[in-house]
Amino acid sequence: MIGYSESLGRRFESYRAHHFLFGKPIAMPIRSWMIYGANGYSAQLIAERARERGLTPILAGRNPDKTRAIAERLGFDWRAFSLDDPQVIAESLNDIDAVIHCAGPFSATSAPMIDACLRARTHYFDITGEIPVFEHAHSEQIDAAAKEAGIVICPGVGFDVVPTDCLAKALIEALPDASHLDLGFHGSMSVSPGTAKTIVENLGYGTFARRNGVVVNIPLEIREVDYGKGPRQSMSVSWGDVSTAFYTTGIENITVYWPANDAMIRQFRFLRLLHPLLRLRSVQNFIKSQIEKKVEGPSPQKRDQQHVHVWGEARNATGKTVSARIITANGYTVTQLAPVAIVEHLLQHQVIAGSMTPALLMGKDFASRLDGSSEITETELRNSG
Ligand SMILES: NC(=O)c1ccc[n+]([C@@H]2O[C@H](COP(=O)([O-])OP(=O)(O)OC[C@H]3O[C@@H](n4cnc5c(N)ncnc54)[C@H](OP(=O)(O)O)[C@@H]3O)[C@@H](O)[C@H]2O)c1
């Protein structure tokens, strides 16, 4: 294994080759990339897509046997390392230009990987949807360090948040003085093991939204949303855009919604009484162990059948409102396609370094360019003020 100082020396030479354009640090196209957490449900989908596209990622994970099995199945190189020590991770990334980090829940895995990516000057992408993980990745400190290192830090390149982030960007372009942004999506979606564990981690904390620029805990909010087939009662949920849409648009008030009938709303309100219990590590570990035994993630047939209707609405201080929609493939299909599309972009293009959202990096039409997605179809303007 190459030592850390040797790795830094080699990387520094490559860093000096980075261009600076209009005062913004620009990273050169990548050559090598890695999928970490490779034996997980989503990582395998991403690796399979990479193979379909003729790409050759190095697969990695903490378990050598599981990682080797996936790599041998797909014909890729592999390596095993844990995420306990950022310096060891950095050494394992010394010859890697970009990592697609898929080992979640990311509450435990994102910070050490970002730290290592900054040391190794490796672009960082992940498929998180966790608000605190986004807030860390978009902090001034990480953004400045990423610019200094000449790398992109871009969490959330899965379904959470690619399509909603693209809608948010489209909406701020249509209504530049928007002060409020509501986003939402509708579609029956079976979940993967990692998603189920992440949901469990958040069950005890209620709903978060952004108010006056700050991420805050809010009482459940209910509104009607037309995802494309008429109005549906919907409730607020803690989706990643509460963090990321702020960095994409600058809009200071952001809420995300899911459709919910009266029974669901009653259950969520009842759940508040159980929050202290649901936060207990022993309770979380028990539920997570049941998930490991029982949750497998959607089959290819289910993924092919389930589309998602995504909606967004921005309004300004005078009550002017713009709304937009997009239909996407199943969430896990979007999570499979988007990271590989980003890698293909990075293999050919220079990008601006720093903390990025998917829509800032790839443009508002990124989600529409993914197989199975529509254009951003409907943008209506009305004045409700
Ligand atoms: N943005 C989105 O829309 C989206 C979509 C899909 C998934 N996700 C998120 O992606 C994550 C993965 O979900 P999944 O269902 O695909 O995964 P999964 O099948 O549960 O597999 C998780 C992977 O992460 C590894 N891992 C977990 N904790 C780790 C740690 N502390 N150190 C090193 N490796 C660790 C596991 O390794 P072992 O096998 O060794 O345990 C495994 O390789 C979840 O957080 C999920 O919420 C997001």
The ligand as an SDF file (V2000), in Angstrom:
LIG
                    3D

 48 52  0  0  0  0  0  0  0  0999 V2000
  -30.6390    8.8440   -2.3620 N   0  0  0  0  0  0  0  0  0  0  0  0
  -31.4830    7.8430   -2.5580 C   0  0  0  0  0  0  0  0  0  0  0  0
  -32.5190    8.0230   -3.1570 O   0  0  0  0  0  0  0  0  0  0  0  0
  -31.1060    6.4910   -2.0640 C   0  0  0  0  0  0  0  0  0  0  0  0
  -31.4810    5.3510   -2.7710 C   0  0  0  0  0  0  0  0  0  0  0  0
  -31.0360    4.1230   -2.3170 C   0  0  0  0  0  0  0  0  0  0  0  0
  -30.3150    4.0420   -1.1490 C   0  0  0  0  0  0  0  0  0  0  0  0
  -30.0040    5.1790   -0.4670 N   0  0  0  0  0  0  0  0  0  0  0  0
  -29.2140    5.1230    0.7500 C   0  0  0  0  0  0  0  0  0  0  0  0
  -28.0180    4.4230    0.4600 O   0  0  0  0  0  0  0  0  0  0  0  0
  -27.6130    3.6940    1.5990 C   0  0  0  0  0  0  0  0  0  0  0  0
  -27.4090    2.2450    1.2020 C   0  0  0  0  0  0  0  0  0  0  0  0
  -28.6490    1.6290    1.0200 O   0  0  0  0  0  0  0  0  0  0  0  0
  -28.7570    0.1880    0.3350 P   0  0  0  0  0  0  0  0  0  0  0  0
  -30.0670   -0.3660    0.6960 O   0  0  0  0  0  0  0  0  0  0  0  0
  -28.3430    0.2880   -1.0640 O   0  0  0  0  0  0  0  0  0  0  0  0
  -27.5860   -0.5720    1.1190 O   0  0  0  0  0  0  0  0  0  0  0  0
  -27.5480   -1.9810    1.8250 P   0  0  0  0  0  0  0  0  0  0  0  0
  -27.9950   -3.0350    0.8800 O   0  0  0  0  0  0  0  0  0  0  0  0
  -28.1300   -1.9140    3.1840 O   0  0  0  0  0  0  0  0  0  0  0  0
  -25.9310   -2.0930    1.9690 O   0  0  0  0  0  0  0  0  0  0  0  0
  -25.2300   -1.1450    2.7430 C   0  0  0  0  0  0  0  0  0  0  0  0
  -23.7710   -1.1990    2.3760 C   0  0  0  0  0  0  0  0  0  0  0  0
  -23.0720   -0.2630    3.2050 O   0  0  0  0  0  0  0  0  0  0  0  0
  -22.0560   -0.9500    3.9380 C   0  0  0  0  0  0  0  0  0  0  0  0
  -21.9090   -0.3170    5.2400 N   0  0  0  0  0  0  0  0  0  0  0  0
  -22.8770    0.0190    6.1190 C   0  0  0  0  0  0  0  0  0  0  0  0
  -22.3470    0.6040    7.2010 N   0  0  0  0  0  0  0  0  0  0  0  0
  -21.0060    0.6480    6.9790 C   0  0  0  0  0  0  0  0  0  0  0  0
  -19.9010    1.1500    7.7370 C   0  0  0  0  0  0  0  0  0  0  0  0
  -20.0740    1.7040    8.9450 N   0  0  0  0  0  0  0  0  0  0  0  0
  -18.6670    1.0380    7.2020 N   0  0  0  0  0  0  0  0  0  0  0  0
  -18.4780    0.4760    5.9800 C   0  0  0  0  0  0  0  0  0  0  0  0
  -19.4740   -0.0160    5.2240 N   0  0  0  0  0  0  0  0  0  0  0  0
  -20.7200    0.0690    5.7270 C   0  0  0  0  0  0  0  0  0  0  0  0
  -22.5480   -2.3770    4.0460 C   0  0  0  0  0  0  0  0  0  0  0  0
  -21.4570   -3.2170    4.3170 O   0  0  0  0  0  0  0  0  0  0  0  0
  -21.6880   -4.6800    5.0140 P   0  0  0  0  0  0  0  0  0  0  0  0
  -22.3730   -5.5500    4.0060 O   0  0  0  0  0  0  0  0  0  0  0  0
  -20.3040   -5.1000    5.3330 O   0  0  0  0  0  0  0  0  0  0  0  0
  -22.5650   -4.4340    6.2170 O   0  0  0  0  0  0  0  0  0  0  0  0
  -23.1090   -2.5520    2.6260 C   0  0  0  0  0  0  0  0  0  0  0  0
  -22.0650   -2.7260    1.7060 O   0  0  0  0  0  0  0  0  0  0  0  0
  -28.6830    3.9250    2.6620 C   0  0  0  0  0  0  0  0  0  0  0  0
  -28.2460    4.9690    3.5000 O   0  0  0  0  0  0  0  0  0  0  0  0
  -29.8860    4.3730    1.8740 C   0  0  0  0  0  0  0  0  0  0  0  0
  -30.7560    5.2080    2.6100 O   0  0  0  0  0  0  0  0  0  0  0  0
  -30.3970    6.3840   -0.9080 C   0  0  0  0  0  0  0  0  0  0  0  0
  1  2  1  0
  2  3  2  0
  2  4  1  0
  4  5  1  0
  4 48  2  0
  5  6  2  0
  6  7  1  0
  7  8  2  0
  8  9  1  0
  8 48  1  0
  9 10  1  0
  9 46  1  0
 10 11  1  0
 11 12  1  0
 11 44  1  0
 12 13  1  0
 13 14  1  0
 14 15  2  0
 14 16  1  0
 14 17  1  0
 17 18  1  0
 18 19  2  0
 18 20  1  0
 18 21  1  0
 21 22  1  0
 22 23  1  0
 23 24  1  0
 23 42  1  0
 24 25  1  0
 25 26  1  0
 25 36  1  0
 26 27  1  0
 26 35  1  0
 27 28  2  0
 28 29  1  0
 29 30  1  0
 29 35  2  0
 30 31  1  0
 30 32  2  0
 32 33  1  0
 33 34  2  0
 34 35  1  0
 36 37  1  0
 36 42  1  0
 37 38  1  0
 38 39  2  0
 38 40  1  0
 38 41  1  0
 42 43  1  0
 44 45  1  0
 44 46  1  0
 46 47  1  0
M  CHG  2   8   1  16  -1
M  END
$$$$
